Amino acid sequence: MAGDQKPPSTGGPGDVPPGAGQGWTALSYLIAGMLVWGFIGWLVDRWLETDGIATGIGIVLGMAGGIILVVRKLGTPQ
C-alpha cells in the first residue's frame, strides 16, 4: 500500500542518526574501562614500585572488559 509509507527524514540539524546512542554507549564503555583499570594498575605500580607494567596490564584488561560489556549490552546487529 503506497499511501502507508512514511516520508523520508529531512535531515535537520537536530536529527540524531539511528544507532548513535549505541555508538556513544560502546565508546564510553571502552574509554571508561581503560581509564578505570588503568588507574587501578597505576595505583598497583605505585604500591609495588614497578615501572608501568601494572598500568599497561590494567589498560589491556580495561579494553577487554569494555569489549565484553559492549557485546553483552548491545549484542549483534539484527
PyMOL Python script that loads the backbone (N, CA, C, O; Angstrom):
from pymol import cmd

cmd.read_pdbstr("""\
ATOM      1  N   MET A   1       0.826  -1.155   0.000  1.00  0.00           N
ATOM      2  CA  MET A   1       0.000   0.000   0.000  1.00  0.00           C
ATOM      3  C   MET A   1       0.882   1.233   0.000  1.00  0.00           C
ATOM      4  O   MET A   1       1.544   1.552   0.988  1.00  0.00           O
ATOM      5  N   ALA A   2       0.875   1.894  -1.094  1.00  0.00           N
ATOM      6  CA  ALA A   2       1.778   3.018  -1.291  1.00  0.00           C
ATOM      7  C   ALA A   2       1.471   4.184  -0.374  1.00  0.00           C
ATOM      8  O   ALA A   2       2.392   4.931  -0.043  1.00  0.00           O
ATOM      9  N   GLY A   3       0.248   4.387   0.054  1.00  0.00           N
ATOM     10  CA  GLY A   3      -0.110   5.509   0.897  1.00  0.00           C
ATOM     11  C   GLY A   3       0.327   5.345   2.345  1.00  0.00           C
ATOM     12  O   GLY A   3       0.316   6.314   3.104  1.00  0.00           O
ATOM     13  N   ASP A   4       0.714   4.124   2.746  1.00  0.00           N
ATOM     14  CA  ASP A   4       1.092   3.864   4.129  1.00  0.00           C
ATOM     15  C   ASP A   4       2.571   4.100   4.412  1.00  0.00           C
ATOM     16  O   ASP A   4       3.015   3.945   5.549  1.00  0.00           O
ATOM     17  N   GLN A   5       3.327   4.470   3.402  1.00  0.00           N
ATOM     18  CA  GLN A   5       4.760   4.645   3.609  1.00  0.00           C
ATOM     19  C   GLN A   5       5.041   5.949   4.329  1.00  0.00           C
ATOM     20  O   GLN A   5       4.373   6.959   4.108  1.00  0.00           O
ATOM     21  N   LYS A   6       6.044   5.908   5.195  1.00  0.00           N
ATOM     22  CA  LYS A   6       6.472   7.071   5.962  1.00  0.00           C
ATOM     23  C   LYS A   6       7.357   7.946   5.079  1.00  0.00           C
ATOM     24  O   LYS A   6       8.215   7.422   4.369  1.00  0.00           O
ATOM     25  N   PRO A   7       7.170   9.266   5.104  1.00  0.00           N
ATOM     26  CA  PRO A   7       8.032  10.121   4.266  1.00  0.00           C
ATOM     27  C   PRO A   7       9.462  10.117   4.788  1.00  0.00           C
ATOM     28  O   PRO A   7       9.676   9.980   5.992  1.00  0.00           O
ATOM     29  N   PRO A   8      10.444  10.267   3.902  1.00  0.00           N
ATOM     30  CA  PRO A   8      11.853  10.279   4.342  1.00  0.00           C
ATOM     31  C   PRO A   8      12.134  11.481   5.225  1.00  0.00           C
ATOM     32  O   PRO A   8      11.489  12.522   5.109  1.00  0.00           O
ATOM     33  N   SER A   9      13.101  11.319   6.103  1.00  0.00           N
ATOM     34  CA  SER A   9      13.510  12.384   7.010  1.00  0.00           C
ATOM     35  C   SER A   9      14.160  13.517   6.238  1.00  0.00           C
ATOM     36  O   SER A   9      14.849  13.292   5.243  1.00  0.00           O
ATOM     37  N   THR A  10      13.936  14.728   6.704  1.00  0.00           N
ATOM     38  CA  THR A  10      14.533  15.881   6.029  1.00  0.00           C
ATOM     39  C   THR A  10      15.982  16.088   6.426  1.00  0.00           C
ATOM     40  O   THR A  10      16.706  16.810   5.741  1.00  0.00           O
ATOM     41  N   GLY A  11      16.428  15.470   7.523  1.00  0.00           N
ATOM     42  CA  GLY A  11      17.831  15.577   7.926  1.00  0.00           C
ATOM     43  C   GLY A  11      18.174  16.920   8.512  1.00  0.00           C
ATOM     44  O   GLY A  11      19.196  17.512   8.164  1.00  0.00           O
ATOM     45  N   GLY A  12      17.332  17.409   9.399  1.00  0.00           N
ATOM     46  CA  GLY A  12      17.566  18.701  10.033  1.00  0.00           C
ATOM     47  C   GLY A  12      18.747  18.638  10.995  1.00  0.00           C
ATOM     48  O   GLY A  12      19.260  17.557  11.283  1.00  0.00           O
ATOM     49  N   PRO A  13      19.177  19.796  11.491  1.00  0.00           N
ATOM     50  CA  PRO A  13      20.345  19.845  12.368  1.00  0.00           C
ATOM     51  C   PRO A  13      20.122  19.153  13.716  1.00  0.00           C
ATOM     52  O   PRO A  13      21.094  18.735  14.345  1.00  0.00           O
ATOM     53  N   GLY A  14      18.867  19.019  14.180  1.00  0.00           N
ATOM     54  CA  GLY A  14      18.599  18.388  15.463  1.00  0.00           C
ATOM     55  C   GLY A  14      18.401  16.881  15.371  1.00  0.00           C
ATOM     56  O   GLY A  14      18.240  16.213  16.392  1.00  0.00           O
ATOM     57  N   ASP A  15      18.412  16.346  14.169  1.00  0.00           N
ATOM     58  CA  ASP A  15      18.187  14.908  13.996  1.00  0.00           C
ATOM     59  C   ASP A  15      19.407  14.116  14.445  1.00  0.00           C
ATOM     60  O   ASP A  15      20.545  14.474  14.141  1.00  0.00           O
ATOM     61  N   VAL A  16      19.152  13.041  15.170  1.00  0.00           N
ATOM     62  CA  VAL A  16      20.214  12.144  15.609  1.00  0.00           C
ATOM     63  C   VAL A  16      20.169  10.915  14.714  1.00  0.00           C
ATOM     64  O   VAL A  16      19.112  10.299  14.578  1.00  0.00           O
ATOM     65  N   PRO A  17      21.289  10.541  14.098  1.00  0.00           N
ATOM     66  CA  PRO A  17      21.276   9.363  13.242  1.00  0.00           C
ATOM     67  C   PRO A  17      20.939   8.108  14.041  1.00  0.00           C
ATOM     68  O   PRO A  17      21.299   8.012  15.214  1.00  0.00           O
ATOM     69  N   PRO A  18      20.249   7.139  13.420  1.00  0.00           N
ATOM     70  CA  PRO A  18      19.908   5.915  14.146  1.00  0.00           C
ATOM     71  C   PRO A  18      21.169   5.169  14.564  1.00  0.00           C
ATOM     72  O   PRO A  18      22.116   5.046  13.787  1.00  0.00           O
ATOM     73  N   GLY A  19      21.172   4.675  15.794  1.00  0.00           N
ATOM     74  CA  GLY A  19      22.318   3.931  16.289  1.00  0.00           C
ATOM     75  C   GLY A  19      23.384   4.793  16.929  1.00  0.00           C
ATOM     76  O   GLY A  19      24.385   4.272  17.421  1.00  0.00           O
ATOM     77  N   ALA A  20      23.189   6.116  16.933  1.00  0.00           N
ATOM     78  CA  ALA A  20      24.206   6.991  17.529  1.00  0.00           C
ATOM     79  C   ALA A  20      24.302   6.757  19.030  1.00  0.00           C
ATOM     80  O   ALA A  20      25.394   6.807  19.596  1.00  0.00           O
ATOM     81  N   GLY A  21      23.178   6.503  19.677  1.00  0.00           N
ATOM     82  CA  GLY A  21      23.199   6.230  21.110  1.00  0.00           C
ATOM     83  C   GLY A  21      23.979   4.965  21.430  1.00  0.00           C
ATOM     84  O   GLY A  21      24.702   4.910  22.425  1.00  0.00           O
ATOM     85  N   GLN A  22      23.835   3.964  20.600  1.00  0.00           N
ATOM     86  CA  GLN A  22      24.572   2.726  20.801  1.00  0.00           C
ATOM     87  C   GLN A  22      26.062   2.947  20.584  1.00  0.00           C
ATOM     88  O   GLN A  22      26.886   2.363  21.289  1.00  0.00           O
ATOM     89  N   GLY A  23      26.405   3.763  19.639  1.00  0.00           N
ATOM     90  CA  GLY A  23      27.815   4.058  19.386  1.00  0.00           C
ATOM     91  C   GLY A  23      28.459   4.784  20.557  1.00  0.00           C
ATOM     92  O   GLY A  23      29.574   4.457  20.962  1.00  0.00           O
ATOM     93  N   TRP A  24      27.747   5.776  21.102  1.00  0.00           N
ATOM     94  CA  TRP A  24      28.265   6.502  22.259  1.00  0.00           C
ATOM     95  C   TRP A  24      28.361   5.600  23.471  1.00  0.00           C
ATOM     96  O   TRP A  24      29.294   5.720  24.266  1.00  0.00           O
ATOM     97  N   THR A  25      27.393   4.685  23.621  1.00  0.00           N
ATOM     98  CA  THR A  25      27.443   3.735  24.734  1.00  0.00           C
ATOM     99  C   THR A  25      28.673   2.851  24.615  1.00  0.00           C
ATOM    100  O   THR A  25      29.399   2.657  25.591  1.00  0.00           O
ATOM    101  N   ALA A  26      28.911   2.315  23.428  1.00  0.00           N
ATOM    102  CA  ALA A  26      30.069   1.447  23.215  1.00  0.00           C
ATOM    103  C   ALA A  26      31.370   2.205  23.468  1.00  0.00           C
ATOM    104  O   ALA A  26      32.273   1.691  24.128  1.00  0.00           O
ATOM    105  N   LEU A  27      31.463   3.414  22.948  1.00  0.00           N
ATOM    106  CA  LEU A  27      32.675   4.210  23.132  1.00  0.00           C
ATOM    107  C   LEU A  27      32.915   4.533  24.608  1.00  0.00           C
ATOM    108  O   LEU A  27      34.050   4.489  25.082  1.00  0.00           O
ATOM    109  N   SER A  28      31.843   4.855  25.326  1.00  0.00           N
ATOM    110  CA  SER A  28      32.016   5.183  26.743  1.00  0.00           C
ATOM    111  C   SER A  28      32.424   3.963  27.556  1.00  0.00           C
ATOM    112  O   SER A  28      33.212   4.091  28.494  1.00  0.00           O
ATOM    113  N   TYR A  29      31.906   2.775  27.219  1.00  0.00           N
ATOM    114  CA  TYR A  29      32.341   1.552  27.910  1.00  0.00           C
ATOM    115  C   TYR A  29      33.827   1.304  27.693  1.00  0.00           C
ATOM    116  O   TYR A  29      34.545   0.961  28.633  1.00  0.00           O
ATOM    117  N   LEU A  30      34.286   1.474  26.472  1.00  0.00           N
ATOM    118  CA  LEU A  30      35.694   1.218  26.167  1.00  0.00           C
ATOM    119  C   LEU A  30      36.611   2.227  26.863  1.00  0.00           C
ATOM    120  O   LEU A  30      37.622   1.849  27.455  1.00  0.00           O
ATOM    121  N   ILE A  31      36.255   3.497  26.788  1.00  0.00           N
ATOM    122  CA  ILE A  31      37.098   4.525  27.405  1.00  0.00           C
ATOM    123  C   ILE A  31      37.078   4.398  28.922  1.00  0.00           C
ATOM    124  O   ILE A  31      38.120   4.486  29.571  1.00  0.00           O
ATOM    125  N   ALA A  32      35.887   4.190  29.487  1.00  0.00           N
ATOM    126  CA  ALA A  32      35.788   4.074  30.945  1.00  0.00           C
ATOM    127  C   ALA A  32      36.557   2.852  31.449  1.00  0.00           C
ATOM    128  O   ALA A  32      37.217   2.923  32.486  1.00  0.00           O
ATOM    129  N   GLY A  33      36.480   1.746  30.734  1.00  0.00           N
ATOM    130  CA  GLY A  33      37.226   0.555  31.144  1.00  0.00           C
ATOM    131  C   GLY A  33      38.718   0.803  31.158  1.00  0.00           C
ATOM    132  O   GLY A  33      39.413   0.414  32.097  1.00  0.00           O
ATOM    133  N   MET A  34      39.214   1.456  30.104  1.00  0.00           N
ATOM    134  CA  MET A  34      40.637   1.748  30.043  1.00  0.00           C
ATOM    135  C   MET A  34      41.061   2.700  31.154  1.00  0.00           C
ATOM    136  O   MET A  34      42.113   2.512  31.764  1.00  0.00           O
ATOM    137  N   LEU A  35      40.247   3.722  31.419  1.00  0.00           N
ATOM    138  CA  LEU A  35      40.613   4.696  32.447  1.00  0.00           C
ATOM    139  C   LEU A  35      40.559   4.089  33.845  1.00  0.00           C
ATOM    140  O   LEU A  35      41.485   4.269  34.636  1.00  0.00           O
ATOM    141  N   VAL A  36      39.494   3.380  34.148  1.00  0.00           N
ATOM    142  CA  VAL A  36      39.340   2.826  35.498  1.00  0.00           C
ATOM    143  C   VAL A  36      40.408   1.780  35.779  1.00  0.00           C
ATOM    144  O   VAL A  36      41.095   1.855  36.797  1.00  0.00           O
ATOM    145  N   TRP A  37      40.554   0.815  34.895  1.00  0.00           N
ATOM    146  CA  TRP A  37      41.527  -0.254  35.147  1.00  0.00           C
ATOM    147  C   TRP A  37      42.955   0.230  34.964  1.00  0.00           C
ATOM    148  O   TRP A  37      43.867  -0.289  35.606  1.00  0.00           O
ATOM    149  N   GLY A  38      43.164   1.213  34.103  1.00  0.00           N
ATOM    150  CA  GLY A  38      44.489   1.819  34.001  1.00  0.00           C
ATOM    151  C   GLY A  38      44.864   2.543  35.274  1.00  0.00           C
ATOM    152  O   GLY A  38      46.013   2.479  35.711  1.00  0.00           O
ATOM    153  N   PHE A  39      43.891   3.244  35.884  1.00  0.00           N
ATOM    154  CA  PHE A  39      44.147   3.920  37.151  1.00  0.00           C
ATOM    155  C   PHE A  39      44.429   2.909  38.259  1.00  0.00           C
ATOM    156  O   PHE A  39      45.325   3.118  39.077  1.00  0.00           O
ATOM    157  N   ILE A  40      43.671   1.821  38.291  1.00  0.00           N
ATOM    158  CA  ILE A  40      43.931   0.778  39.286  1.00  0.00           C
ATOM    159  C   ILE A  40      45.333   0.198  39.082  1.00  0.00           C
ATOM    160  O   ILE A  40      46.058  -0.038  40.049  1.00  0.00           O
ATOM    161  N   GLY A  41      45.707  -0.030  37.831  1.00  0.00           N
ATOM    162  CA  GLY A  41      47.057  -0.503  37.546  1.00  0.00           C
ATOM    163  C   GLY A  41      48.115   0.488  37.967  1.00  0.00           C
ATOM    164  O   GLY A  41      49.173   0.096  38.459  1.00  0.00           O
ATOM    165  N   TRP A  42      47.843   1.781  37.778  1.00  0.00           N
ATOM    166  CA  TRP A  42      48.779   2.815  38.205  1.00  0.00           C
ATOM    167  C   TRP A  42      48.956   2.787  39.719  1.00  0.00           C
ATOM    168  O   TRP A  42      50.069   2.924  40.227  1.00  0.00           O
ATOM    169  N   LEU A  43      47.834   2.606  40.442  1.00  0.00           N
ATOM    170  CA  LEU A  43      47.927   2.511  41.895  1.00  0.00           C
ATOM    171  C   LEU A  43      48.759   1.295  42.322  1.00  0.00           C
ATOM    172  O   LEU A  43      49.552   1.384  43.259  1.00  0.00           O
ATOM    173  N   VAL A  44      48.579   0.177  41.643  1.00  0.00           N
ATOM    174  CA  VAL A  44      49.364  -1.023  41.951  1.00  0.00           C
ATOM    175  C   VAL A  44      50.835  -0.767  41.643  1.00  0.00           C
ATOM    176  O   VAL A  44      51.710  -1.206  42.391  1.00  0.00           O
ATOM    177  N   ASP A  45      51.118  -0.055  40.542  1.00  0.00           N
ATOM    178  CA  ASP A  45      52.508   0.306  40.227  1.00  0.00           C
ATOM    179  C   ASP A  45      53.132   1.147  41.331  1.00  0.00           C
ATOM    180  O   ASP A  45      54.280   0.927  41.715  1.00  0.00           O
ATOM    181  N   ARG A  46      52.379   2.101  41.834  1.00  0.00           N
ATOM    182  CA  ARG A  46      52.901   2.946  42.910  1.00  0.00           C
ATOM    183  C   ARG A  46      53.144   2.132  44.179  1.00  0.00           C
ATOM    184  O   ARG A  46      54.122   2.357  44.892  1.00  0.00           O
ATOM    185  N   TRP A  47      52.247   1.186  44.454  1.00  0.00           N
ATOM    186  CA  TRP A  47      52.339   0.373  45.659  1.00  0.00           C
ATOM    187  C   TRP A  47      53.511  -0.604  45.584  1.00  0.00           C
ATOM    188  O   TRP A  47      54.247  -0.774  46.556  1.00  0.00           O
ATOM    189  N   LEU A  48      53.682  -1.249  44.417  1.00  0.00           N
ATOM    190  CA  LEU A  48      54.742  -2.245  44.250  1.00  0.00           C
ATOM    191  C   LEU A  48      56.037  -1.644  43.711  1.00  0.00           C
ATOM    192  O   LEU A  48      57.043  -2.345  43.598  1.00  0.00           O
ATOM    193  N   GLU A  49      56.024  -0.363  43.379  1.00  0.00           N
ATOM    194  CA  GLU A  49      57.185   0.348  42.835  1.00  0.00           C
ATOM    195  C   GLU A  49      57.717  -0.304  41.556  1.00  0.00           C
ATOM    196  O   GLU A  49      58.923  -0.492  41.391  1.00  0.00           O
ATOM    197  N   THR A  50      56.799  -0.642  40.667  1.00  0.00           N
ATOM    198  CA  THR A  50      57.171  -1.144  39.341  1.00  0.00           C
ATOM    199  C   THR A  50      57.097   0.009  38.350  1.00  0.00           C
ATOM    200  O   THR A  50      56.595   1.086  38.667  1.00  0.00           O
ATOM    201  N   ASP A  51      57.596  -0.229  37.167  1.00  0.00           N
ATOM    202  CA  ASP A  51      57.708   0.849  36.180  1.00  0.00           C
ATOM    203  C   ASP A  51      56.633   0.773  35.097  1.00  0.00           C
ATOM    204  O   ASP A  51      56.960   0.633  33.918  1.00  0.00           O
ATOM    205  N   GLY A  52      55.376   0.860  35.468  1.00  0.00           N
ATOM    206  CA  GLY A  52      54.305   0.928  34.480  1.00  0.00           C
ATOM    207  C   GLY A  52      53.788  -0.402  33.971  1.00  0.00           C
ATOM    208  O   GLY A  52      52.930  -0.425  33.088  1.00  0.00           O
ATOM    209  N   ILE A  53      54.274  -1.489  34.488  1.00  0.00           N
ATOM    210  CA  ILE A  53      53.826  -2.800  33.998  1.00  0.00           C
ATOM    211  C   ILE A  53      52.360  -3.024  34.355  1.00  0.00           C
ATOM    212  O   ILE A  53      51.569  -3.440  33.509  1.00  0.00           O
ATOM    213  N   ALA A  54      52.000  -2.749  35.600  1.00  0.00           N
ATOM    214  CA  ALA A  54      50.615  -2.954  36.026  1.00  0.00           C
ATOM    215  C   ALA A  54      49.674  -1.972  35.327  1.00  0.00           C
ATOM    216  O   ALA A  54      48.516  -2.306  35.076  1.00  0.00           O
ATOM    217  N   THR A  55      50.147  -0.782  35.013  1.00  0.00           N
ATOM    218  CA  THR A  55      49.317   0.180  34.286  1.00  0.00           C
ATOM    219  C   THR A  55      48.982  -0.355  32.901  1.00  0.00           C
ATOM    220  O   THR A  55      47.832  -0.284  32.466  1.00  0.00           O
ATOM    221  N   GLY A  56      49.973  -0.884  32.212  1.00  0.00           N
ATOM    222  CA  GLY A  56      49.730  -1.473  30.890  1.00  0.00           C
ATOM    223  C   GLY A  56      48.786  -2.655  30.957  1.00  0.00           C
ATOM    224  O   GLY A  56      47.892  -2.792  30.122  1.00  0.00           O
ATOM    225  N   ILE A  57      48.980  -3.501  31.940  1.00  0.00           N
ATOM    226  CA  ILE A  57      48.096  -4.654  32.105  1.00  0.00           C
ATOM    227  C   ILE A  57      46.678  -4.178  32.422  1.00  0.00           C
ATOM    228  O   ILE A  57      45.708  -4.734  31.908  1.00  0.00           O
ATOM    229  N   GLY A  58      46.554  -3.151  33.267  1.00  0.00           N
ATOM    230  CA  GLY A  58      45.243  -2.614  33.604  1.00  0.00           C
ATOM    231  C   GLY A  58      44.529  -2.039  32.395  1.00  0.00           C
ATOM    232  O   GLY A  58      43.324  -2.238  32.239  1.00  0.00           O
ATOM    233  N   ILE A  59      45.245  -1.333  31.540  1.00  0.00           N
ATOM    234  CA  ILE A  59      44.632  -0.761  30.336  1.00  0.00           C
ATOM    235  C   ILE A  59      44.146  -1.861  29.405  1.00  0.00           C
ATOM    236  O   ILE A  59      43.051  -1.771  28.851  1.00  0.00           O
ATOM    237  N   VAL A  60      44.957  -2.898  29.230  1.00  0.00           N
ATOM    238  CA  VAL A  60      44.553  -4.016  28.362  1.00  0.00           C
ATOM    239  C   VAL A  60      43.339  -4.735  28.943  1.00  0.00           C
ATOM    240  O   VAL A  60      42.408  -5.082  28.216  1.00  0.00           O
ATOM    241  N   LEU A  61      43.353  -4.957  30.264  1.00  0.00           N
ATOM    242  CA  LEU A  61      42.194  -5.596  30.901  1.00  0.00           C
ATOM    243  C   LEU A  61      40.958  -4.710  30.794  1.00  0.00           C
ATOM    244  O   LEU A  61      39.851  -5.218  30.611  1.00  0.00           O
ATOM    245  N   GLY A  62      41.129  -3.402  30.905  1.00  0.00           N
ATOM    246  CA  GLY A  62      40.005  -2.484  30.757  1.00  0.00           C
ATOM    247  C   GLY A  62      39.420  -2.515  29.353  1.00  0.00           C
ATOM    248  O   GLY A  62      38.201  -2.457  29.186  1.00  0.00           O
ATOM    249  N   MET A  63      40.284  -2.608  28.337  1.00  0.00           N
ATOM    250  CA  MET A  63      39.789  -2.721  26.963  1.00  0.00           C
ATOM    251  C   MET A  63      39.023  -4.016  26.772  1.00  0.00           C
ATOM    252  O   MET A  63      37.947  -4.025  26.174  1.00  0.00           O
ATOM    253  N   ALA A  64      39.576  -5.113  27.280  1.00  0.00           N
ATOM    254  CA  ALA A  64      38.898  -6.411  27.147  1.00  0.00           C
ATOM    255  C   ALA A  64      37.559  -6.390  27.875  1.00  0.00           C
ATOM    256  O   ALA A  64      36.558  -6.874  27.347  1.00  0.00           O
ATOM    257  N   GLY A  65      37.535  -5.835  29.075  1.00  0.00           N
ATOM    258  CA  GLY A  65      36.281  -5.743  29.814  1.00  0.00           C
ATOM    259  C   GLY A  65      35.267  -4.860  29.114  1.00  0.00           C
ATOM    260  O   GLY A  65      34.074  -5.165  29.107  1.00  0.00           O
ATOM    261  N   GLY A  66      35.728  -3.772  28.526  1.00  0.00           N
ATOM    262  CA  GLY A  66      34.834  -2.895  27.768  1.00  0.00           C
ATOM    263  C   GLY A  66      34.245  -3.591  26.564  1.00  0.00           C
ATOM    264  O   GLY A  66      33.062  -3.422  26.267  1.00  0.00           O
ATOM    265  N   ILE A  67      35.048  -4.369  25.868  1.00  0.00           N
ATOM    266  CA  ILE A  67      34.552  -5.114  24.712  1.00  0.00           C
ATOM    267  C   ILE A  67      33.512  -6.138  25.155  1.00  0.00           C
ATOM    268  O   ILE A  67      32.484  -6.306  24.499  1.00  0.00           O
ATOM    269  N   ILE A  68      33.777  -6.818  26.260  1.00  0.00           N
ATOM    270  CA  ILE A  68      32.808  -7.799  26.770  1.00  0.00           C
ATOM    271  C   ILE A  68      31.493  -7.108  27.124  1.00  0.00           C
ATOM    272  O   ILE A  68      30.420  -7.624  26.809  1.00  0.00           O
ATOM    273  N   LEU A  69      31.566  -5.945  27.777  1.00  0.00           N
ATOM    274  CA  LEU A  69      30.349  -5.215  28.124  1.00  0.00           C
ATOM    275  C   LEU A  69      29.589  -4.750  26.885  1.00  0.00           C
ATOM    276  O   LEU A  69      28.359  -4.796  26.858  1.00  0.00           O
ATOM    277  N   VAL A  70      30.305  -4.307  25.873  1.00  0.00           N
ATOM    278  CA  VAL A  70      29.653  -3.858  24.647  1.00  0.00           C
ATOM    279  C   VAL A  70      28.922  -5.021  23.990  1.00  0.00           C
ATOM    280  O   VAL A  70      27.781  -4.869  23.552  1.00  0.00           O
ATOM    281  N   VAL A  71      29.565  -6.170  23.920  1.00  0.00           N
ATOM    282  CA  VAL A  71      28.930  -7.325  23.283  1.00  0.00           C
ATOM    283  C   VAL A  71      27.710  -7.772  24.084  1.00  0.00           C
ATOM    284  O   VAL A  71      26.678  -8.108  23.503  1.00  0.00           O
ATOM    285  N   ARG A  72      27.817  -7.780  25.416  1.00  0.00           N
ATOM    286  CA  ARG A  72      26.676  -8.185  26.247  1.00  0.00           C
ATOM    287  C   ARG A  72      25.541  -7.182  26.182  1.00  0.00           C
ATOM    288  O   ARG A  72      24.375  -7.568  26.102  1.00  0.00           O
ATOM    289  N   LYS A  73      25.867  -5.902  26.215  1.00  0.00           N
ATOM    290  CA  LYS A  73      24.838  -4.852  26.241  1.00  0.00           C
ATOM    291  C   LYS A  73      24.180  -4.674  24.883  1.00  0.00           C
ATOM    292  O   LYS A  73      22.954  -4.629  24.784  1.00  0.00           O
ATOM    293  N   LEU A  74      24.988  -4.572  23.845  1.00  0.00           N
ATOM    294  CA  LEU A  74      24.452  -4.236  22.531  1.00  0.00           C
ATOM    295  C   LEU A  74      24.209  -5.463  21.658  1.00  0.00           C
ATOM    296  O   LEU A  74      23.378  -5.424  20.750  1.00  0.00           O
ATOM    297  N   GLY A  75      24.915  -6.533  21.921  1.00  0.00           N
ATOM    298  CA  GLY A  75      24.736  -7.760  21.140  1.00  0.00           C
ATOM    299  C   GLY A  75      25.158  -7.589  19.705  1.00  0.00           C
ATOM    300  O   GLY A  75      25.900  -6.670  19.359  1.00  0.00           O
ATOM    301  N   THR A  76      24.677  -8.484  18.878  1.00  0.00           N
ATOM    302  CA  THR A  76      24.982  -8.434  17.458  1.00  0.00           C
ATOM    303  C   THR A  76      23.844  -7.714  16.730  1.00  0.00           C
ATOM    304  O   THR A  76      22.685  -7.842  17.126  1.00  0.00           O
ATOM    305  N   PRO A  77      24.154  -6.969  15.683  1.00  0.00           N
ATOM    306  CA  PRO A  77      23.085  -6.289  14.940  1.00  0.00           C
ATOM    307  C   PRO A  77      22.171  -7.292  14.255  1.00  0.00           C
ATOM    308  O   PRO A  77      22.604  -8.347  13.791  1.00  0.00           O
ATOM    309  N   GLN A  78      20.903  -6.933  14.206  1.00  0.00           N
ATOM    310  CA  GLN A  78      19.926  -7.851  13.594  1.00  0.00           C
ATOM    311  C   GLN A  78      19.360  -7.278  12.343  1.00  0.00           C
ATOM    312  O   GLN A  78      18.525  -7.910  11.697  1.00  0.00           O
TER     313      GLN A  78
END
""", "prot")
cmd.dss("prot")
cmd.show_as("cartoon", "prot")
cmd.util.cbc("prot")
cmd.orient("prot")
